[in-house]
Amino acid sequence: MKLTVITPVLNEETFLRLFLERAVTFADEIIIVDGGSTDQSIPIIKSYMDSHNIHLFRNRQGTAYTDEWDESKVRNFMVDQAQGDWIANIDADEIFDDALDSVLFEKLAQTNADVLKFPIVNFWKDPWTIRINAANDERWSNDIIRMWRNGRGIRYKDEKHHCTLRGEFSDIWSLPSERIDVPLYHYHYALGKRFKFNDNRRGDVNLYDNIGEPDWSYHHGEYEVRTTPFTGTHPQIVRNYLGI
């Protein structure tokens, strides 16, 4: 079984070396679409292309998370390019637990499922704190579909950003599925600047003008930002980065 990883990129220099070092250990093919990076993202990607099966495309769209940012179009383009038997959508700031390596390809070969679900761990403000579900904000500690069988008509809904998957004839969650108890770690809010331009759409860090430092304890009244200490173990690539 062959696995294609698809990844959209925009100014991800903080994460790309970590992401690529991890992804090349289990991906047979990596497809990247850059949305107009102005940092070192492109040189970092190109430094891996001679020794790994990585395909880089460019699709400059304008300001992220605005109406000109057509994320579903980009993600469906990558789906169409994928040559693997399975497709994995992994963002540049996400890294699978090391336990994936010992179970993934046996699972891909044996499962009758069309989609695979994984628990996601979202770090919040640092690598030792995770954000969890709160009343009216149940999106932080749920299982998430991040792998699916290629050729089943699974694509992204026509949405501008933060688009979601759909089945060819039914809801994605109604398709035959299996849960793999291997965490996917989301480091967006834990490493580097911890906050990306135009990334306060939900008002969680009180930084609407993209200026200043995030207020990690800000309460805007609609729901609580609930956190808990991280008691797990980071992937080895992240431990090396953190010096632990």
N, C-alpha and C positions, 0 to 999 in steps of 0.2 A: 504494500500500500504506500502510495506517495502522498505527501502532505505539502500543500501550498499555503504559506502565510501571506496575508494581504494587510498592508499598513499605509494609511495616509499620514503625511508628514507636513508640519509647518513649524519651523524654528524649534527643532527638538534636539539641539546639540547637547543638552544636559543628559539626555537619556539614550541617545542613539548607540553609543558604544556598548552600554549595558544591554540594550535591547538586542543588538545584532550579535554580540558575543553569545547571548543565551539562545536566540532563535536559530542560529546556524547549527546548533547541536542537535536539533530535531526536525528542522524544516528541510525538505528536498528542494524547495523553490521559495523565494521571497520576492513579492511584488510590492513596490513602493511607488506611490504617487506623491510628488512634492507640490504643495500648493503655493509656492513662491517664497521659499525660505530666504532670509537675508543674513542668517548666522552661518555657522560652520556645518550645517546639516549635510549639504551636498558633498563637500569634500570628505566628510566622515563616511557617508554611504559609498562613495566611489573607492575609498581605500579598502573596502571589503569585496568589491565586485570582481577583482581579478582572481580571487581564490574561492569564491562562493557563487552559487547560482542565484544572483540577485538582479532583478530587472527594475530599472528606474525610469519613471515617466514624469513629465512636468505638466502641470495644469494650474497655472496662476489664476486665482479666482477673485482676489481682492481681500477685503477685510474679513477676518474670521468671524463666524457666528452672526453674519448679517444676511439679508435676502440674496446677496450675490454669492453667498457661500453655499453651493449646491452639493452637499456631502453625499447624498444618495447617488447622484450621477457618478461621482468619483469612485465610490465603493462598488457600484455595479460594474463599472469599467474594469476594476480589478478582478471581480468575480468572472467576468468574461475572458480575461487573460489567463486565468488559473488552469494549469495543466495537471494538477494533482488529483488523486482519487477523493481526497478530502481537502476542505478549505478551512483555515483558521484565521479569524479576524482578531489580531492582537495589535493594540495601539502601541506607539513607541514608548509610552511611559508605563507599560504593563509587562510584567515578567512572571513566567510560570515558576512554581515551586520546583525544586530539583527532583522531587519524587515523580514528576511527569515522565522522566526518561525511562524509568523501569516498567511503566505500564502502558505507554501511549500506543506503540505500534502493534502490540498484541491485542489491545482493545480495538484499534481500527480494523484489524483483520477479522476479529471474531464477532463484533457486535452486530445486532440486527437493527440498531437504531439508525435514523437519518440525521439526528442532531445530538450533540454531546453538551451537557451542562457541567459547569464548574462553579464552586464557591468563589466569590470575589471578595478580596480584602482591600478596603480603601483606607490608605493612610491619610492622616489629617494633621497638618502643621509640622510633623517630624516623623522619623521612621519608627517611633516607639508608641505611637498613639494611632488608633484606628477609629474611624467614624462608623457608627452603627445606626440602625433604624430608630426613628422616633415617630411619635404620633403625627400623622399628616405628612410624613416624609419617609416613606418606606421604600427606599431605593439604594441603600448602602450595604446591606448585609444579605442580599438575596443571591440565589443561584443565577447564573447568566449563561446563555448559549453563545459559545465562541468557536465551535467547530461543527461543520455539517458536510454531508456527503455531496460531492460535486455531481452535477448532472440531474439533480432532483428538482430543478426549477426554483430553488431557494434564492431569493434576492432581497434587496432593500426596498422598503416602501419609499414612495416619492415624497421625501421630506428634506428640508433645507439643511438642517444640522441635527446632530444626535438622532440620526435616523435608525429605524428598527427593522429587523428581518421579518420576512413573510414567507409562507409556503406558496407553492405555485397555485394551489386551489383552496388553501385553508390557512388558519392562523398557525404561526410557527410553533406555538406551544401544544398544538394538537397532533403534531407529527410524532412518529415513534422516536423516543428519546432515551438516553441513559445518562445518569449522573456519575461523574468521576470525582472522587473525593481528593482532588489535588487543587490547592488554591492558586488563583491568579491574583497577583499582587499589583495594586495600582498605586504608583509612586508620584503621581502628578503633584499632590499637595505636600510632599514630604522632602523632596530633593531640589537642589538648585534654587531658583527664584521662588518656587512653590506656587506661583501664580502667573498665568499667561494673559496676554493682552486681551481685553474685551471678554474676560472670563468670569464676570460677576452677574450673570444673567439671573440667578436665583437670589441674589442679595445676601449671600451667607457670610461674607467677610467685610461688608461695609466699605467697598472700594470701587465705587461706581465710575470714577473718572480714570481708573487704571493708574493712579498715582499714589505713592506712599506704600506703607506696609500693611498687609492684611490684618484684620482684627479677628483672630481665631475664636474669640469668645463672644462675638457679636450676636445679639438676639434681635431679630427683626419682627418678631411677634407672630409669625405664621406657624412656626414650629420650632422645636428645640434642636440645637446642634448637639447631638449626644455622642460622646466618645468613651472609649475604654482602653486600658493599656494593651499593647500588643504582647502576647505571651508566646508567640511562635518563634520560628527561626527564619531569618531572611535567606533567600537563595545565595549560593556561594558567591556569585558574581557581584551581588549587592554587598555582601559582607566584606569582600575585597575592597570595594569602593569606599565603604565606611571605615575601613581599617580595623575591623573587629574579627 
